[in-house]
Amino acid sequence: MLNLTDEEKKILNTLFKDVRYTTRNQMIYILYAAKPEPTTPDAKYINLVINPLIKKIYYADRKDMEEVFDAIPFDVENN
């Protein structure tokens, strides 16, 4: 499984918790679309989390991606 931070898991939960099936490319497109314009400190922080997440997903092997898909939604509320 990919080594994901809690922030990355929360983003994946928000975007994909109700998605039954997606591909790696679709996931990357959605993450790119979710990136806000970096006009506020919050938006800049979100981009600092999303950009490395996109790289992790892009370079992940098939087994890691399957594990990520299966793990969504991640349990990060108690962390």
PDB file of N, CA, C and O in Angstrom:
ATOM      1  N   MET A   1       0.851  -1.184   0.000  1.00  0.00           N
ATOM      2  CA  MET A   1       0.000   0.000   0.000  1.00  0.00           C
ATOM      3  C   MET A   1       0.889   1.237   0.000  1.00  0.00           C
ATOM      4  O   MET A   1       1.997   1.229   0.537  1.00  0.00           O
ATOM      5  N   LEU A   2       0.382   2.284  -0.608  1.00  0.00           N
ATOM      6  CA  LEU A   2       1.120   3.536  -0.615  1.00  0.00           C
ATOM      7  C   LEU A   2       1.227   4.093   0.794  1.00  0.00           C
ATOM      8  O   LEU A   2       0.333   3.901   1.617  1.00  0.00           O
ATOM      9  N   ASN A   3       2.309   4.775   1.060  1.00  0.00           N
ATOM     10  CA  ASN A   3       2.506   5.437   2.342  1.00  0.00           C
ATOM     11  C   ASN A   3       1.821   6.800   2.267  1.00  0.00           C
ATOM     12  O   ASN A   3       2.413   7.774   1.801  1.00  0.00           O
ATOM     13  N   LEU A   4       0.572   6.862   2.727  1.00  0.00           N
ATOM     14  CA  LEU A   4      -0.221   8.078   2.633  1.00  0.00           C
ATOM     15  C   LEU A   4      -0.303   8.780   3.980  1.00  0.00           C
ATOM     16  O   LEU A   4      -0.409   8.135   5.023  1.00  0.00           O
ATOM     17  N   THR A   5      -0.252  10.101   3.947  1.00  0.00           N
ATOM     18  CA  THR A   5      -0.447  10.886   5.164  1.00  0.00           C
ATOM     19  C   THR A   5      -1.934  10.944   5.481  1.00  0.00           C
ATOM     20  O   THR A   5      -2.772  10.626   4.637  1.00  0.00           O
ATOM     21  N   ASP A   6      -2.253  11.350   6.694  1.00  0.00           N
ATOM     22  CA  ASP A   6      -3.662  11.501   7.064  1.00  0.00           C
ATOM     23  C   ASP A   6      -4.350  12.539   6.184  1.00  0.00           C
ATOM     24  O   ASP A   6      -5.514  12.370   5.822  1.00  0.00           O
ATOM     25  N   GLU A   7      -3.640  13.611   5.836  1.00  0.00           N
ATOM     26  CA  GLU A   7      -4.220  14.642   4.972  1.00  0.00           C
ATOM     27  C   GLU A   7      -4.539  14.077   3.587  1.00  0.00           C
ATOM     28  O   GLU A   7      -5.583  14.385   3.012  1.00  0.00           O
ATOM     29  N   GLU A   8      -3.644  13.256   3.059  1.00  0.00           N
ATOM     30  CA  GLU A   8      -3.880  12.637   1.753  1.00  0.00           C
ATOM     31  C   GLU A   8      -5.071  11.687   1.823  1.00  0.00           C
ATOM     32  O   GLU A   8      -5.894  11.648   0.908  1.00  0.00           O
ATOM     33  N   LYS A   9      -5.161  10.930   2.899  1.00  0.00           N
ATOM     34  CA  LYS A   9      -6.293  10.020   3.068  1.00  0.00           C
ATOM     35  C   LYS A   9      -7.609  10.783   3.146  1.00  0.00           C
ATOM     36  O   LYS A   9      -8.610  10.357   2.569  1.00  0.00           O
ATOM     37  N   LYS A  10      -7.612  11.907   3.854  1.00  0.00           N
ATOM     38  CA  LYS A  10      -8.827  12.719   3.956  1.00  0.00           C
ATOM     39  C   LYS A  10      -9.251  13.247   2.590  1.00  0.00           C
ATOM     40  O   LYS A  10     -10.441  13.276   2.275  1.00  0.00           O
ATOM     41  N   ILE A  11      -8.288  13.660   1.784  1.00  0.00           N
ATOM     42  CA  ILE A  11      -8.610  14.135   0.433  1.00  0.00           C
ATOM     43  C   ILE A  11      -9.203  12.999  -0.394  1.00  0.00           C
ATOM     44  O   ILE A  11     -10.213  13.188  -1.073  1.00  0.00           O
ATOM     45  N   LEU A  12      -8.584  11.828  -0.342  1.00  0.00           N
ATOM     46  CA  LEU A  12      -9.112  10.688  -1.086  1.00  0.00           C
ATOM     47  C   LEU A  12     -10.509  10.307  -0.597  1.00  0.00           C
ATOM     48  O   LEU A  12     -11.374   9.971  -1.405  1.00  0.00           O
ATOM     49  N   ASN A  13     -10.736  10.357   0.704  1.00  0.00           N
ATOM     50  CA  ASN A  13     -12.065  10.076   1.246  1.00  0.00           C
ATOM     51  C   ASN A  13     -13.092  11.072   0.705  1.00  0.00           C
ATOM     52  O   ASN A  13     -14.181  10.685   0.283  1.00  0.00           O
ATOM     53  N   THR A  14     -12.738  12.338   0.723  1.00  0.00           N
ATOM     54  CA  THR A  14     -13.658  13.377   0.276  1.00  0.00           C
ATOM     55  C   THR A  14     -14.033  13.199  -1.191  1.00  0.00           C
ATOM     56  O   THR A  14     -15.199  13.332  -1.563  1.00  0.00           O
ATOM     57  N   LEU A  15     -13.050  12.901  -2.008  1.00  0.00           N
ATOM     58  CA  LEU A  15     -13.292  12.829  -3.453  1.00  0.00           C
ATOM     59  C   LEU A  15     -13.826  11.487  -3.931  1.00  0.00           C
ATOM     60  O   LEU A  15     -14.549  11.432  -4.926  1.00  0.00           O
ATOM     61  N   PHE A  16     -13.480  10.401  -3.238  1.00  0.00           N
ATOM     62  CA  PHE A  16     -13.759   9.069  -3.789  1.00  0.00           C
ATOM     63  C   PHE A  16     -14.556   8.135  -2.895  1.00  0.00           C
ATOM     64  O   PHE A  16     -14.725   6.967  -3.244  1.00  0.00           O
ATOM     65  N   LYS A  17     -15.054   8.603  -1.754  1.00  0.00           N
ATOM     66  CA  LYS A  17     -15.717   7.679  -0.826  1.00  0.00           C
ATOM     67  C   LYS A  17     -16.962   7.024  -1.416  1.00  0.00           C
ATOM     68  O   LYS A  17     -17.297   5.907  -1.023  1.00  0.00           O
ATOM     69  N   ASP A  18     -17.650   7.671  -2.334  1.00  0.00           N
ATOM     70  CA  ASP A  18     -18.865   7.097  -2.919  1.00  0.00           C
ATOM     71  C   ASP A  18     -18.633   6.548  -4.324  1.00  0.00           C
ATOM     72  O   ASP A  18     -19.584   6.167  -5.007  1.00  0.00           O
ATOM     73  N   VAL A  19     -17.394   6.506  -4.753  1.00  0.00           N
ATOM     74  CA  VAL A  19     -17.053   6.007  -6.086  1.00  0.00           C
ATOM     75  C   VAL A  19     -16.810   4.509  -5.994  1.00  0.00           C
ATOM     76  O   VAL A  19     -16.012   4.044  -5.181  1.00  0.00           O
ATOM     77  N   ARG A  20     -17.501   3.771  -6.830  1.00  0.00           N
ATOM     78  CA  ARG A  20     -17.367   2.311  -6.790  1.00  0.00           C
ATOM     79  C   ARG A  20     -16.192   1.835  -7.626  1.00  0.00           C
ATOM     80  O   ARG A  20     -15.568   0.828  -7.290  1.00  0.00           O
ATOM     81  N   TYR A  21     -15.879   2.527  -8.695  1.00  0.00           N
ATOM     82  CA  TYR A  21     -14.784   2.116  -9.564  1.00  0.00           C
ATOM     83  C   TYR A  21     -14.189   3.340 -10.231  1.00  0.00           C
ATOM     84  O   TYR A  21     -14.909   4.236 -10.671  1.00  0.00           O
ATOM     85  N   THR A  22     -12.897   3.368 -10.301  1.00  0.00           N
ATOM     86  CA  THR A  22     -12.205   4.424 -11.027  1.00  0.00           C
ATOM     87  C   THR A  22     -10.875   3.871 -11.507  1.00  0.00           C
ATOM     88  O   THR A  22     -10.417   2.828 -11.042  1.00  0.00           O
ATOM     89  N   THR A  23     -10.277   4.567 -12.423  1.00  0.00           N
ATOM     90  CA  THR A  23      -8.952   4.186 -12.897  1.00  0.00           C
ATOM     91  C   THR A  23      -7.931   5.156 -12.322  1.00  0.00           C
ATOM     92  O   THR A  23      -8.279   6.204 -11.779  1.00  0.00           O
ATOM     93  N   ARG A  24      -6.694   4.792 -12.452  1.00  0.00           N
ATOM     94  CA  ARG A  24      -5.620   5.674 -11.990  1.00  0.00           C
ATOM     95  C   ARG A  24      -5.695   7.025 -12.711  1.00  0.00           C
ATOM     96  O   ARG A  24      -5.589   8.073 -12.074  1.00  0.00           O
ATOM     97  N   ASN A  25      -5.877   7.003 -14.025  1.00  0.00           N
ATOM     98  CA  ASN A  25      -5.934   8.260 -14.780  1.00  0.00           C
ATOM     99  C   ASN A  25      -7.118   9.122 -14.352  1.00  0.00           C
ATOM    100  O   ASN A  25      -6.978  10.337 -14.212  1.00  0.00           O
ATOM    101  N   GLN A  26      -8.273   8.511 -14.146  1.00  0.00           N
ATOM    102  CA  GLN A  26      -9.427   9.276 -13.690  1.00  0.00           C
ATOM    103  C   GLN A  26      -9.165   9.882 -12.319  1.00  0.00           C
ATOM    104  O   GLN A  26      -9.555  11.019 -12.051  1.00  0.00           O
ATOM    105  N   MET A  27      -8.510   9.127 -11.460  1.00  0.00           N
ATOM    106  CA  MET A  27      -8.197   9.623 -10.129  1.00  0.00           C
ATOM    107  C   MET A  27      -7.262  10.835 -10.220  1.00  0.00           C
ATOM    108  O   MET A  27      -7.458  11.827  -9.518  1.00  0.00           O
ATOM    109  N   ILE A  28      -6.268  10.751 -11.069  1.00  0.00           N
ATOM    110  CA  ILE A  28      -5.331  11.866 -11.244  1.00  0.00           C
ATOM    111  C   ILE A  28      -6.051  13.087 -11.803  1.00  0.00           C
ATOM    112  O   ILE A  28      -5.817  14.203 -11.340  1.00  0.00           O
ATOM    113  N   TYR A  29      -6.931  12.894 -12.800  1.00  0.00           N
ATOM    114  CA  TYR A  29      -7.689  14.019 -13.365  1.00  0.00           C
ATOM    115  C   TYR A  29      -8.548  14.696 -12.303  1.00  0.00           C
ATOM    116  O   TYR A  29      -8.624  15.923 -12.238  1.00  0.00           O
ATOM    117  N   ILE A  30      -9.189  13.885 -11.480  1.00  0.00           N
ATOM    118  CA  ILE A  30     -10.046  14.448 -10.433  1.00  0.00           C
ATOM    119  C   ILE A  30      -9.212  15.218  -9.412  1.00  0.00           C
ATOM    120  O   ILE A  30      -9.627  16.283  -8.954  1.00  0.00           O
ATOM    121  N   LEU A  31      -8.046  14.694  -9.053  1.00  0.00           N
ATOM    122  CA  LEU A  31      -7.179  15.408  -8.113  1.00  0.00           C
ATOM    123  C   LEU A  31      -6.701  16.731  -8.707  1.00  0.00           C
ATOM    124  O   LEU A  31      -6.659  17.745  -8.010  1.00  0.00           O
ATOM    125  N   TYR A  32      -6.341  16.725  -9.991  1.00  0.00           N
ATOM    126  CA  TYR A  32      -5.961  17.983 -10.642  1.00  0.00           C
ATOM    127  C   TYR A  32      -7.118  18.970 -10.631  1.00  0.00           C
ATOM    128  O   TYR A  32      -6.926  20.154 -10.355  1.00  0.00           O
ATOM    129  N   ALA A  33      -8.318  18.487 -10.931  1.00  0.00           N
ATOM    130  CA  ALA A  33      -9.492  19.362 -10.947  1.00  0.00           C
ATOM    131  C   ALA A  33      -9.815  19.904  -9.558  1.00  0.00           C
ATOM    132  O   ALA A  33     -10.376  20.992  -9.432  1.00  0.00           O
ATOM    133  N   ALA A  34      -9.468  19.155  -8.524  1.00  0.00           N
ATOM    134  CA  ALA A  34      -9.763  19.579  -7.152  1.00  0.00           C
ATOM    135  C   ALA A  34      -8.782  20.629  -6.636  1.00  0.00           C
ATOM    136  O   ALA A  34      -9.016  21.245  -5.596  1.00  0.00           O
ATOM    137  N   LYS A  35      -7.692  20.830  -7.358  1.00  0.00           N
ATOM    138  CA  LYS A  35      -6.694  21.803  -6.896  1.00  0.00           C
ATOM    139  C   LYS A  35      -7.257  23.215  -7.008  1.00  0.00           C
ATOM    140  O   LYS A  35      -7.671  23.636  -8.088  1.00  0.00           O
ATOM    141  N   PRO A  36      -7.273  23.946  -5.898  1.00  0.00           N
ATOM    142  CA  PRO A  36      -7.754  25.330  -5.953  1.00  0.00           C
ATOM    143  C   PRO A  36      -6.679  26.264  -6.492  1.00  0.00           C
ATOM    144  O   PRO A  36      -5.493  25.935  -6.501  1.00  0.00           O
ATOM    145  N   GLU A  37      -7.120  27.428  -6.938  1.00  0.00           N
ATOM    146  CA  GLU A  37      -6.154  28.466  -7.306  1.00  0.00           C
ATOM    147  C   GLU A  37      -5.412  28.871  -6.028  1.00  0.00           C
ATOM    148  O   GLU A  37      -6.041  29.081  -4.991  1.00  0.00           O
ATOM    149  N   PRO A  38      -4.096  28.983  -6.092  1.00  0.00           N
ATOM    150  CA  PRO A  38      -3.321  29.266  -4.862  1.00  0.00           C
ATOM    151  C   PRO A  38      -3.376  30.740  -4.459  1.00  0.00           C
ATOM    152  O   PRO A  38      -2.355  31.425  -4.415  1.00  0.00           O
ATOM    153  N   THR A  39      -4.584  31.208  -4.168  1.00  0.00           N
ATOM    154  CA  THR A  39      -4.766  32.625  -3.840  1.00  0.00           C
ATOM    155  C   THR A  39      -4.879  32.892  -2.348  1.00  0.00           C
ATOM    156  O   THR A  39      -4.850  34.046  -1.922  1.00  0.00           O
ATOM    157  N   THR A  40      -5.006  31.843  -1.552  1.00  0.00           N
ATOM    158  CA  THR A  40      -5.089  31.997  -0.101  1.00  0.00           C
ATOM    159  C   THR A  40      -4.130  31.003   0.549  1.00  0.00           C
ATOM    160  O   THR A  40      -3.720  30.032  -0.088  1.00  0.00           O
ATOM    161  N   PRO A  41      -3.773  31.234   1.799  1.00  0.00           N
ATOM    162  CA  PRO A  41      -2.910  30.261   2.486  1.00  0.00           C
ATOM    163  C   PRO A  41      -3.524  28.859   2.544  1.00  0.00           C
ATOM    164  O   PRO A  41      -2.807  27.867   2.406  1.00  0.00           O
ATOM    165  N   ASP A  42      -4.838  28.767   2.747  1.00  0.00           N
ATOM    166  CA  ASP A  42      -5.486  27.454   2.778  1.00  0.00           C
ATOM    167  C   ASP A  42      -5.380  26.750   1.433  1.00  0.00           C
ATOM    168  O   ASP A  42      -5.098  25.553   1.377  1.00  0.00           O
ATOM    169  N   ALA A  43      -5.602  27.479   0.362  1.00  0.00           N
ATOM    170  CA  ALA A  43      -5.516  26.902  -0.980  1.00  0.00           C
ATOM    171  C   ALA A  43      -4.092  26.449  -1.280  1.00  0.00           C
ATOM    172  O   ALA A  43      -3.885  25.400  -1.889  1.00  0.00           O
ATOM    173  N   LYS A  44      -3.124  27.232  -0.858  1.00  0.00           N
ATOM    174  CA  LYS A  44      -1.726  26.850  -1.071  1.00  0.00           C
ATOM    175  C   LYS A  44      -1.403  25.569  -0.296  1.00  0.00           C
ATOM    176  O   LYS A  44      -0.689  24.700  -0.798  1.00  0.00           O
ATOM    177  N   TYR A  45      -1.925  25.454   0.920  1.00  0.00           N
ATOM    178  CA  TYR A  45      -1.684  24.245   1.721  1.00  0.00           C
ATOM    179  C   TYR A  45      -2.328  23.021   1.065  1.00  0.00           C
ATOM    180  O   TYR A  45      -1.718  21.954   0.991  1.00  0.00           O
ATOM    181  N   ILE A  46      -3.548  23.183   0.598  1.00  0.00           N
ATOM    182  CA  ILE A  46      -4.227  22.066  -0.079  1.00  0.00           C
ATOM    183  C   ILE A  46      -3.389  21.598  -1.264  1.00  0.00           C
ATOM    184  O   ILE A  46      -3.230  20.396  -1.475  1.00  0.00           O
ATOM    185  N   ASN A  47      -2.857  22.531  -2.030  1.00  0.00           N
ATOM    186  CA  ASN A  47      -2.018  22.161  -3.169  1.00  0.00           C
ATOM    187  C   ASN A  47      -0.731  21.478  -2.725  1.00  0.00           C
ATOM    188  O   ASN A  47      -0.228  20.598  -3.423  1.00  0.00           O
ATOM    189  N   LEU A  48      -0.194  21.870  -1.579  1.00  0.00           N
ATOM    190  CA  LEU A  48       1.004  21.206  -1.054  1.00  0.00           C
ATOM    191  C   LEU A  48       0.723  19.753  -0.680  1.00  0.00           C
ATOM    192  O   LEU A  48       1.641  18.933  -0.653  1.00  0.00           O
ATOM    193  N   VAL A  49      -0.522  19.433  -0.394  1.00  0.00           N
ATOM    194  CA  VAL A  49      -0.900  18.053  -0.092  1.00  0.00           C
ATOM    195  C   VAL A  49      -1.251  17.301  -1.381  1.00  0.00           C
ATOM    196  O   VAL A  49      -0.853  16.149  -1.556  1.00  0.00           O
ATOM    197  N   ILE A  50      -1.989  17.947  -2.277  1.00  0.00           N
ATOM    198  CA  ILE A  50      -2.458  17.273  -3.490  1.00  0.00           C
ATOM    199  C   ILE A  50      -1.323  16.973  -4.458  1.00  0.00           C
ATOM    200  O   ILE A  50      -1.302  15.896  -5.055  1.00  0.00           O
ATOM    201  N   ASN A  51      -0.386  17.884  -4.630  1.00  0.00           N
ATOM    202  CA  ASN A  51       0.678  17.668  -5.626  1.00  0.00           C
ATOM    203  C   ASN A  51       1.490  16.394  -5.354  1.00  0.00           C
ATOM    204  O   ASN A  51       1.669  15.597  -6.274  1.00  0.00           O
ATOM    205  N   PRO A  52       1.986  16.171  -4.137  1.00  0.00           N
ATOM    206  CA  PRO A  52       2.703  14.903  -3.877  1.00  0.00           C
ATOM    207  C   PRO A  52       1.790  13.680  -3.984  1.00  0.00           C
ATOM    208  O   PRO A  52       2.244  12.603  -4.369  1.00  0.00           O
ATOM    209  N   LEU A  53       0.513  13.840  -3.648  1.00  0.00           N
ATOM    210  CA  LEU A  53      -0.434  12.733  -3.766  1.00  0.00           C
ATOM    211  C   LEU A  53      -0.589  12.318  -5.232  1.00  0.00           C
ATOM    212  O   LEU A  53      -0.646  11.128  -5.542  1.00  0.00           O
ATOM    213  N   ILE A  54      -0.657  13.283  -6.111  1.00  0.00           N
ATOM    214  CA  ILE A  54      -0.750  12.985  -7.542  1.00  0.00           C
ATOM    215  C   ILE A  54       0.484  12.200  -7.985  1.00  0.00           C
ATOM    216  O   ILE A  54       0.363  11.232  -8.735  1.00  0.00           O
ATOM    217  N   LYS A  55       1.654  12.605  -7.535  1.00  0.00           N
ATOM    218  CA  LYS A  55       2.882  11.882  -7.894  1.00  0.00           C
ATOM    219  C   LYS A  55       2.865  10.459  -7.355  1.00  0.00           C
ATOM    220  O   LYS A  55       3.242   9.523  -8.060  1.00  0.00           O
ATOM    221  N   LYS A  56       2.432  10.291  -6.111  1.00  0.00           N
ATOM    222  CA  LYS A  56       2.378   8.946  -5.527  1.00  0.00           C
ATOM    223  C   LYS A  56       1.467   8.042  -6.351  1.00  0.00           C
ATOM    224  O   LYS A  56       1.812   6.894  -6.631  1.00  0.00           O
ATOM    225  N   ILE A  57       0.315   8.557  -6.732  1.00  0.00           N
ATOM    226  CA  ILE A  57      -0.627   7.753  -7.501  1.00  0.00           C
ATOM    227  C   ILE A  57      -0.077   7.470  -8.895  1.00  0.00           C
ATOM    228  O   ILE A  57      -0.214   6.357  -9.402  1.00  0.00           O
ATOM    229  N   TYR A  58       0.532   8.450  -9.504  1.00  0.00           N
ATOM    230  CA  TYR A  58       1.073   8.278 -10.862  1.00  0.00           C
ATOM    231  C   TYR A  58       2.123   7.164 -10.911  1.00  0.00           C
ATOM    232  O   TYR A  58       2.139   6.359 -11.842  1.00  0.00           O
ATOM    233  N   TYR A  59       2.997   7.125  -9.906  1.00  0.00           N
ATOM    234  CA  TYR A  59       4.103   6.169  -9.913  1.00  0.00           C
ATOM    235  C   TYR A  59       3.806   4.851  -9.184  1.00  0.00           C
ATOM    236  O   TYR A  59       4.648   3.954  -9.167  1.00  0.00           O
ATOM    237  N   ALA A  60       2.639   4.733  -8.594  1.00  0.00           N
ATOM    238  CA  ALA A  60       2.305   3.515  -7.841  1.00  0.00           C
ATOM    239  C   ALA A  60       2.127   2.331  -8.780  1.00  0.00           C
ATOM    240  O   ALA A  60       1.687   2.482  -9.920  1.00  0.00           O
ATOM    241  N   ASP A  61       2.476   1.150  -8.280  1.00  0.00           N
ATOM    242  CA  ASP A  61       2.229  -0.035  -9.089  1.00  0.00           C
ATOM    243  C   ASP A  61       0.779  -0.475  -8.916  1.00  0.00           C
ATOM    244  O   ASP A  61       0.054   0.035  -8.061  1.00  0.00           O
ATOM    245  N   ARG A  62       0.380  -1.419  -9.737  1.00  0.00           N
ATOM    246  CA  ARG A  62      -1.022  -1.849  -9.771  1.00  0.00           C
ATOM    247  C   ARG A  62      -1.509  -2.371  -8.425  1.00  0.00           C
ATOM    248  O   ARG A  62      -2.619  -2.055  -7.998  1.00  0.00           O
ATOM    249  N   LYS A  63      -0.685  -3.167  -7.762  1.00  0.00           N
ATOM    250  CA  LYS A  63      -1.075  -3.736  -6.466  1.00  0.00           C
ATOM    251  C   LYS A  63      -1.331  -2.622  -5.444  1.00  0.00           C
ATOM    252  O   LYS A  63      -2.319  -2.660  -4.711  1.00  0.00           O
ATOM    253  N   ASP A  64      -0.445  -1.644  -5.402  1.00  0.00           N
ATOM    254  CA  ASP A  64      -0.626  -0.528  -4.472  1.00  0.00           C
ATOM    255  C   ASP A  64      -1.909   0.239  -4.770  1.00  0.00           C
ATOM    256  O   ASP A  64      -2.622   0.638  -3.850  1.00  0.00           O
ATOM    257  N   MET A  65      -2.204   0.445  -6.044  1.00  0.00           N
ATOM    258  CA  MET A  65      -3.413   1.182  -6.408  1.00  0.00           C
ATOM    259  C   MET A  65      -4.661   0.392  -6.018  1.00  0.00           C
ATOM    260  O   MET A  65      -5.634   0.972  -5.535  1.00  0.00           O
ATOM    261  N   GLU A  66      -4.641  -0.903  -6.222  1.00  0.00           N
ATOM    262  CA  GLU A  66      -5.787  -1.727  -5.831  1.00  0.00           C
ATOM    263  C   GLU A  66      -6.014  -1.647  -4.327  1.00  0.00           C
ATOM    264  O   GLU A  66      -7.156  -1.574  -3.872  1.00  0.00           O
ATOM    265  N   GLU A  67      -4.938  -1.659  -3.558  1.00  0.00           N
ATOM    266  CA  GLU A  67      -5.047  -1.555  -2.099  1.00  0.00           C
ATOM    267  C   GLU A  67      -5.604  -0.204  -1.688  1.00  0.00           C
ATOM    268  O   GLU A  67      -6.412  -0.118  -0.763  1.00  0.00           O
ATOM    269  N   VAL A  68      -5.177   0.854  -2.369  1.00  0.00           N
ATOM    270  CA  VAL A  68      -5.699   2.189  -2.065  1.00  0.00           C
ATOM    271  C   VAL A  68      -7.195   2.241  -2.360  1.00  0.00           C
ATOM    272  O   VAL A  68      -7.975   2.705  -1.528  1.00  0.00           O
ATOM    273  N   PHE A  69      -7.599   1.767  -3.539  1.00  0.00           N
ATOM    274  CA  PHE A  69      -9.019   1.768  -3.892  1.00  0.00           C
ATOM    275  C   PHE A  69      -9.836   0.992  -2.868  1.00  0.00           C
ATOM    276  O   PHE A  69     -10.907   1.437  -2.455  1.00  0.00           O
ATOM    277  N   ASP A  70      -9.336  -0.158  -2.462  1.00  0.00           N
ATOM    278  CA  ASP A  70     -10.058  -0.995  -1.506  1.00  0.00           C
ATOM    279  C   ASP A  70     -10.143  -0.360  -0.121  1.00  0.00           C
ATOM    280  O   ASP A  70     -11.093  -0.615   0.619  1.00  0.00           O
ATOM    281  N   ALA A  71      -9.172   0.455   0.230  1.00  0.00           N
ATOM    282  CA  ALA A  71      -9.123   1.049   1.570  1.00  0.00           C
ATOM    283  C   ALA A  71     -10.007   2.282   1.716  1.00  0.00           C
ATOM    284  O   ALA A  71     -10.293   2.699   2.838  1.00  0.00           O
ATOM    285  N   ILE A  72     -10.443   2.867   0.617  1.00  0.00           N
ATOM    286  CA  ILE A  72     -11.291   4.061   0.682  1.00  0.00           C
ATOM    287  C   ILE A  72     -12.698   3.630   1.078  1.00  0.00           C
ATOM    288  O   ILE A  72     -13.242   2.734   0.432  1.00  0.00           O
ATOM    289  N   PRO A  73     -13.315   4.209   2.094  1.00  0.00           N
ATOM    290  CA  PRO A  73     -12.847   5.341   2.878  1.00  0.00           C
ATOM    291  C   PRO A  73     -11.889   4.913   3.997  1.00  0.00           C
ATOM    292  O   PRO A  73     -12.114   3.920   4.690  1.00  0.00           O
ATOM    293  N   PHE A  74     -10.842   5.676   4.144  1.00  0.00           N
ATOM    294  CA  PHE A  74      -9.863   5.430   5.194  1.00  0.00           C
ATOM    295  C   PHE A  74     -10.433   5.881   6.528  1.00  0.00           C
ATOM    296  O   PHE A  74     -11.235   6.814   6.578  1.00  0.00           O
ATOM    297  N   ASP A  75     -10.028   5.230   7.601  1.00  0.00           N
ATOM    298  CA  ASP A  75     -10.427   5.640   8.944  1.00  0.00           C
ATOM    299  C   ASP A  75      -9.374   6.615   9.470  1.00  0.00           C
ATOM    300  O   ASP A  75      -8.351   6.200  10.016  1.00  0.00           O
ATOM    301  N   VAL A  76      -9.626   7.892   9.304  1.00  0.00           N
ATOM    302  CA  VAL A  76      -8.669   8.897   9.754  1.00  0.00           C
ATOM    303  C   VAL A  76      -9.276   9.853  10.783  1.00  0.00           C
ATOM    304  O   VAL A  76      -8.600  10.770  11.249  1.00  0.00           O
ATOM    305  N   GLU A  77     -10.511   9.651  11.131  1.00  0.00           N
ATOM    306  CA  GLU A  77     -11.178  10.538  12.081  1.00  0.00           C
ATOM    307  C   GLU A  77     -10.578  10.458  13.475  1.00  0.00           C
ATOM    308  O   GLU A  77     -10.568  11.449  14.205  1.00  0.00           O
ATOM    309  N   ASN A  78     -10.081   9.294  13.847  1.00  0.00           N
ATOM    310  CA  ASN A  78      -9.555   9.102  15.199  1.00  0.00           C
ATOM    311  C   ASN A  78      -8.057   9.373  15.292  1.00  0.00           C
ATOM    312  O   ASN A  78      -7.476   9.269  16.372  1.00  0.00           O
ATOM    313  N   ASN A  79      -7.437   9.714  14.192  1.00  0.00           N
ATOM    314  CA  ASN A  79      -5.982   9.955  14.209  1.00  0.00           C
ATOM    315  C   ASN A  79      -5.680  11.407  14.468  1.00  0.00           C
ATOM    316  O   ASN A  79      -4.513  11.796  14.517  1.00  0.00           O
TER     317      ASN A  79
END
